[in-house]
Amino acid sequence: MAARPELKAPPEIFYDESEARKYTSSSRIIEIQAKLTGRALELLVLPDDGVPRLLLDIGCGSGLSGETLSENGHHWIGLDISQAMLDVALEREVEGDLLLGDMGQGLGLRPGLIDGAVSISAIQWLCNADKSSHEPRLRLKAFFCSLYRCLARGARAVLQVYPENLDQRQLILSFAMHAGFAGGVVVDYPHSTKMRKEYLVLTCGPPSLSAAVPRGKGEDGESCSDDESSGDEETQVCVSDRHRPKKKQKANRKVKGREWILKKKEQMRRKGNVVPPDTKYTGRKRKSRF
């Protein structure tokens, strides 16, 4: 089994000029990117009113996924950390606007600007510390908070991910939740080793009927729910937990009395500390009013 690209080198180094051209010229990669981006658009559930939307392609690479967005009549902005990938995109004269940047440092877009966001196989790169200054948790926080800000109210983000394990998936989910998103994970073909795909479907705003997580596709191409797959697929990202009141302190908390206070004061005296003298008021409970 081939090693995961994110384990070999940082993206800006792994996707050099040679790898960028190899990636873009692969007919297999082109087909996969088109299918995954088409499915992401499906999950975005954009209004079918014929009006082009402004979409954000996170980790756009050489613009393969952006081509699918253009074919569906939308405008898009692509962000990638690899200069070589963006150079290939420019050579291919893609229709989107391209930005060179690190999503782990935040997106830096105007609040409420974006009508929807997609990402194909990019978010898991944030879980790696490629530099001594990189802290995956801080990078995930910066990414999801900036993504939440730049999305229009009620807009969706569909992030196709390849988490290395359940812990990594839960780490990504937790930071999406803390940023304020509602939504969850959609798993297509959960019982297939080769065809299984995971999409993080997030809605900007509190949970609502429109924020309900769509059903994933099954082995036969029909929709299936997480209940039909393994139990670990039931994880949902919900913002409501962020607004729960703090737990009240227990009313039967043990109160430290006079004997305990005298004992502690004696211990302090033995250590040579200056301690106020004992009086009839030592350890006496103060009245609720003065």
NORSULMO-V612190 format. One record per residue. N is the residue number from 1. RES is the residue in three letters. PHI is phi in whole degrees, 0 to 359 (NA if undefined). OMEGA is omega in radians with two decimals (NA if undefined). D_FIRST is the distance of its C-alpha to the first C-alpha in whole Angstrom. Layout:
<<N | RES | PHI | OMEGA | D_FIRST> <N | RES | PHI | OMEGA | D_FIRST>>
This chain:
<<1 | MET | NA | -3.11 | 0> <2 | ALA | 292 | 3.13 | 4> <3 | ALA | 291 | 3.13 | 7> <4 | ARG | 294 | -3.11 | 9> <5 | PRO | 304 | -3.09 | 12> <6 | GLU | 293 | 3.11 | 15> <7 | LEU | 268 | -3.11 | 13> <8 | LYS | 273 | -3.08 | 14> <9 | ALA | 193 | 3.05 | 17> <10 | PRO | 301 | -3.05 | 20> <11 | PRO | 301 | -3.10 | 20> <12 | GLU | 290 | 3.10 | 23> <13 | ILE | 263 | -3.13 | 22> <14 | PHE | 299 | -3.14 | 18> <15 | TYR | 270 | 3.06 | 20> <16 | ASP | 278 | -3.07 | 22> <17 | GLU | 300 | -3.12 | 25> <18 | SER | 295 | -3.11 | 22> <19 | GLU | 292 | 3.14 | 19> <20 | ALA | 297 | 3.14 | 21> <21 | ARG | 289 | 3.10 | 23> <22 | LYS | 297 | -3.13 | 20> <23 | TYR | 297 | -3.05 | 18> <24 | THR | 287 | -3.10 | 22> <25 | SER | 271 | -3.12 | 22> <26 | SER | 283 | 3.13 | 19> <27 | SER | 295 | 3.12 | 21> <28 | ARG | 294 | 3.13 | 17> <29 | ILE | 296 | -3.13 | 17> <30 | ILE | 299 | -3.14 | 21> <31 | GLU | 294 | 3.14 | 21> <32 | ILE | 296 | 3.14 | 19> <33 | GLN | 300 | -3.13 | 21> <34 | ALA | 295 | 3.14 | 24> <35 | LYS | 294 | -3.11 | 23> <36 | LEU | 294 | 3.13 | 22> <37 | THR | 291 | 3.07 | 25> <38 | GLY | 298 | 3.10 | 27> <39 | ARG | 293 | 3.11 | 26> <40 | ALA | 298 | 3.09 | 27> <41 | LEU | 298 | 3.09 | 30> <42 | GLU | 302 | -3.10 | 31> <43 | LEU | 286 | 3.08 | 30> <44 | LEU | 293 | 3.14 | 32> <45 | VAL | 51 | 3.11 | 35> <46 | LEU | 287 | 3.13 | 37> <47 | PRO | 301 | -3.14 | 41> <48 | ASP | 268 | -3.10 | 42> <49 | ASP | 242 | 3.10 | 45> <50 | GLY | 80 | -3.13 | 44> <51 | VAL | 269 | 3.12 | 44> <52 | PRO | 296 | 3.10 | 41> <53 | ARG | 253 | 3.06 | 39> <54 | LEU | 265 | -3.07 | 38> <55 | LEU | 248 | 3.10 | 34> <56 | LEU | 249 | 3.09 | 32> <57 | ASP | 254 | -3.06 | 29> <58 | ILE | 270 | -3.03 | 27> <59 | GLY | 75 | -2.99 | 24> <60 | CYS | 290 | -3.13 | 25> <61 | GLY | 59 | -3.10 | 24> <62 | SER | 269 | 3.04 | 25> <63 | GLY | 89 | 3.13 | 27> <64 | LEU | 295 | 3.12 | 25> <65 | SER | 289 | 3.12 | 25> <66 | GLY | 296 | 3.11 | 29> <67 | GLU | 298 | 3.11 | 30> <68 | THR | 294 | 3.10 | 29> <69 | LEU | 295 | 3.13 | 32> <70 | SER | 294 | 3.13 | 34> <71 | GLU | 298 | 3.12 | 34> <72 | ASN | 269 | 3.01 | 35> <73 | GLY | 85 | -3.10 | 38> <74 | HIS | 253 | 2.99 | 37> <75 | HIS | 270 | -3.11 | 37> <76 | TRP | 209 | 3.03 | 35> <77 | ILE | 243 | -3.13 | 34> <78 | GLY | 252 | 3.11 | 31> <79 | LEU | 240 | 3.08 | 29> <80 | ASP | 208 | -3.10 | 27> <81 | ILE | 267 | -3.08 | 26> <82 | SER | 266 | 3.11 | 25> <83 | GLN | 295 | -3.13 | 28> <84 | ALA | 297 | 3.12 | 26> <85 | MET | 297 | -3.14 | 25> <86 | LEU | 292 | 3.09 | 29> <87 | ASP | 296 | 3.10 | 30> <88 | VAL | 294 | 3.11 | 28> <89 | ALA | 298 | 3.11 | 29> <90 | LEU | 295 | 3.11 | 33> <91 | GLU | 297 | -3.12 | 33> <92 | ARG | 279 | 3.11 | 32> <93 | GLU | 54 | 3.09 | 35> <94 | VAL | 293 | -3.03 | 33> <95 | GLU | 276 | -3.09 | 36> <96 | GLY | 277 | 3.02 | 35> <97 | ASP | 273 | -3.02 | 36> <98 | LEU | 248 | 3.11 | 33> <99 | LEU | 233 | 3.04 | 33> <100 | LEU | 267 | -3.11 | 31> <101 | GLY | 188 | 3.13 | 31> <102 | ASP | 256 | -3.11 | 29> <103 | MET | 297 | 3.12 | 28> <104 | GLY | 289 | 3.09 | 28> <105 | GLN | 256 | -3.12 | 32> <106 | GLY | 99 | -3.04 | 33> <107 | LEU | 270 | 3.05 | 34> <108 | GLY | 66 | 3.12 | 37> <109 | LEU | 255 | -3.10 | 38> <110 | ARG | 297 | -3.14 | 42> <111 | PRO | 302 | 3.08 | 42> <112 | GLY | 72 | -3.05 | 42> <113 | LEU | 282 | -2.93 | 41> <114 | ILE | 265 | 3.14 | 38> <115 | ASP | 272 | 3.13 | 38> <116 | GLY | 177 | -3.12 | 34> <117 | ALA | 226 | 3.04 | 31> <118 | VAL | 230 | 3.06 | 28> <119 | SER | 208 | -3.13 | 24> <120 | ILE | 245 | 3.04 | 21> <121 | SER | 54 | -3.13 | 18> <122 | ALA | 229 | -2.96 | 20> <123 | ILE | 298 | -3.11 | 21> <124 | GLN | 295 | 3.09 | 19> <125 | TRP | 296 | -3.13 | 19> <126 | LEU | 291 | -3.09 | 22> <127 | CYS | 278 | 3.14 | 21> <128 | ASN | 253 | 3.07 | 20> <129 | ALA | 264 | -3.08 | 23> <130 | ASP | 275 | 3.12 | 23> <131 | LYS | 227 | 3.13 | 26> <132 | SER | 296 | -3.14 | 29> <133 | SER | 274 | -3.09 | 31> <134 | HIS | 274 | 3.00 | 28> <135 | GLU | 236 | -3.04 | 28> <136 | PRO | 310 | -3.11 | 26> <137 | ARG | 294 | 3.13 | 28> <138 | LEU | 291 | -3.14 | 31> <139 | ARG | 290 | 3.08 | 29> <140 | LEU | 296 | 3.13 | 28> <141 | LYS | 296 | -3.14 | 31> <142 | ALA | 298 | -3.12 | 33> <143 | PHE | 294 | -3.05 | 30> <144 | PHE | 292 | 3.11 | 31> <145 | CYS | 294 | 3.14 | 35> <146 | SER | 289 | 3.08 | 35> <147 | LEU | 295 | 3.13 | 33> <148 | TYR | 299 | -3.11 | 36> <149 | ARG | 293 | -3.01 | 39> <150 | CYS | 278 | 3.12 | 38> <151 | LEU | 277 | 3.05 | 38> <152 | ALA | 291 | -3.14 | 41> <153 | ARG | 301 | -3.13 | 42> <154 | GLY | 88 | 3.13 | 40> <155 | ALA | 287 | -3.12 | 38> <156 | ARG | 248 | 2.95 | 34> <157 | ALA | 236 | 3.10 | 31> <158 | VAL | 243 | -3.05 | 27> <159 | LEU | 245 | 3.11 | 24> <160 | GLN | 278 | -3.02 | 21> <161 | VAL | 230 | 3.00 | 18> <162 | TYR | 238 | -3.14 | 15> <163 | PRO | 296 | -3.10 | 16> <164 | GLU | 292 | 3.14 | 14> <165 | ASN | 202 | -3.11 | 16> <166 | LEU | 295 | 3.13 | 19> <167 | ASP | 297 | -3.14 | 21> <168 | GLN | 292 | 3.09 | 20> <169 | ARG | 297 | -3.13 | 21> <170 | GLN | 294 | 3.09 | 24> <171 | LEU | 298 | 3.13 | 25> <172 | ILE | 296 | 3.14 | 25> <173 | LEU | 300 | -3.08 | 27> <174 | SER | 297 | -3.14 | 29> <175 | PHE | 284 | 3.02 | 30> <176 | ALA | 295 | -3.14 | 30> <177 | MET | 296 | -3.11 | 33> <178 | HIS | 293 | 3.12 | 35> <179 | ALA | 286 | 3.10 | 35> <180 | GLY | 116 | -3.10 | 37> <181 | PHE | 286 | 2.92 | 35> <182 | ALA | 247 | 3.13 | 35> <183 | GLY | 141 | -3.11 | 32> <184 | GLY | 175 | -3.08 | 29> <185 | VAL | 255 | 3.01 | 26> <186 | VAL | 251 | -3.12 | 25> <187 | VAL | 245 | 3.06 | 22> <188 | ASP | 270 | 3.12 | 22> <189 | TYR | 50 | -3.04 | 21> <190 | PRO | 298 | -3.09 | 20> <191 | HIS | 264 | -3.11 | 19> <192 | SER | 258 | 3.13 | 17> <193 | THR | 288 | -3.07 | 13> <194 | LYS | 275 | -3.02 | 12> <195 | MET | 269 | -3.10 | 16> <196 | ARG | 300 | 3.11 | 16> <197 | LYS | 223 | -3.14 | 18> <198 | GLU | 246 | 3.12 | 20> <199 | TYR | 235 | 3.02 | 23> <200 | LEU | 271 | -3.08 | 25> <201 | VAL | 255 | -3.03 | 28> <202 | LEU | 240 | 3.09 | 31> <203 | THR | 243 | -3.14 | 35> <204 | CYS | 281 | -3.11 | 37> <205 | GLY | 131 | -3.11 | 40> <206 | PRO | 291 | -3.14 | 41> <207 | PRO | 301 | 3.10 | 40> <208 | SER | 204 | 3.11 | 42> <209 | LEU | 297 | -3.14 | 41> <210 | SER | 289 | -3.12 | 40> <211 | ALA | 267 | -3.13 | 37> <212 | ALA | 299 | -3.09 | 36> <213 | VAL | 284 | 3.12 | 32> <214 | PRO | 295 | 3.11 | 31> <215 | ARG | 272 | 3.11 | 30> <216 | GLY | 278 | 3.11 | 26> <217 | LYS | 275 | 3.13 | 26> <218 | GLY | 264 | -3.11 | 25> <219 | GLU | 301 | -3.09 | 23> <220 | ASP | 269 | -3.14 | 26> <221 | GLY | 89 | 3.11 | 27> <222 | GLU | 276 | -3.13 | 29> <223 | SER | 288 | 3.08 | 29> <224 | CYS | 218 | -3.13 | 29> <225 | SER | 266 | 3.11 | 29> <226 | ASP | 295 | -3.14 | 27> <227 | ASP | 295 | -3.12 | 30> <228 | GLU | 277 | 3.11 | 28> <229 | SER | 254 | -3.09 | 25> <230 | SER | 288 | -3.05 | 24> <231 | GLY | 294 | -3.10 | 26> <232 | ASP | 283 | -3.14 | 24> <233 | GLU | 272 | -3.01 | 24> <234 | GLU | 271 | -3.10 | 28> <235 | THR | 294 | 3.12 | 28> <236 | GLN | 237 | 3.04 | 31> <237 | VAL | 265 | -3.09 | 32> <238 | CYS | 223 | -3.09 | 35> <239 | VAL | 278 | -3.02 | 38> <240 | SER | 297 | -3.13 | 41> <241 | ASP | 296 | -3.10 | 40> <242 | ARG | 289 | -3.07 | 40> <243 | HIS | 252 | 3.12 | 44> <244 | ARG | 289 | 3.11 | 45> <245 | PRO | 294 | 3.12 | 48> <246 | LYS | 293 | 3.13 | 47> <247 | LYS | 295 | 3.11 | 48> <248 | LYS | 285 | 3.10 | 52> <249 | GLN | 292 | -3.13 | 53> <250 | LYS | 297 | -3.11 | 54> <251 | ALA | 288 | -3.08 | 58> <252 | ASN | 265 | 3.12 | 58> <253 | ARG | 297 | -3.09 | 57> <254 | LYS | 291 | -3.14 | 59> <255 | VAL | 266 | 3.14 | 61> <256 | LYS | 282 | -3.04 | 62> <257 | GLY | 266 | -3.06 | 66> <258 | ARG | 296 | -3.11 | 69> <259 | GLU | 298 | -3.14 | 68> <260 | TRP | 295 | -3.14 | 65> <261 | ILE | 294 | 3.12 | 66> <262 | LEU | 297 | 3.13 | 69> <263 | LYS | 296 | 3.13 | 66> <264 | LYS | 295 | 3.13 | 64> <265 | LYS | 294 | 3.12 | 67> <266 | GLU | 293 | 3.09 | 68> <267 | GLN | 297 | 3.12 | 65> <268 | MET | 294 | 3.12 | 65> <269 | ARG | 295 | 3.13 | 68> <270 | ARG | 296 | 3.11 | 67> <271 | LYS | 277 | 3.10 | 65> <272 | GLY | 89 | 3.13 | 68> <273 | ASN | 278 | 3.10 | 67> <274 | VAL | 279 | -3.07 | 69> <275 | VAL | 236 | 3.10 | 69> <276 | PRO | 303 | -3.13 | 72> <277 | PRO | 294 | 3.10 | 75> <278 | ASP | 283 | 3.10 | 75> <279 | THR | 224 | 3.12 | 77> <280 | LYS | 291 | 3.13 | 78> <281 | TYR | 270 | -3.12 | 75> <282 | THR | 298 | 3.11 | 72> <283 | GLY | 77 | 3.13 | 69> <284 | ARG | 281 | -3.12 | 72> <285 | LYS | 289 | -3.13 | 70> <286 | ARG | 286 | 3.11 | 71> <287 | LYS | 294 | -3.10 | 72> <288 | SER | 289 | 3.09 | 70> <289 | ARG | 230 | -3.12 | 73> <290 | PHE | 261 | NA | 75>>
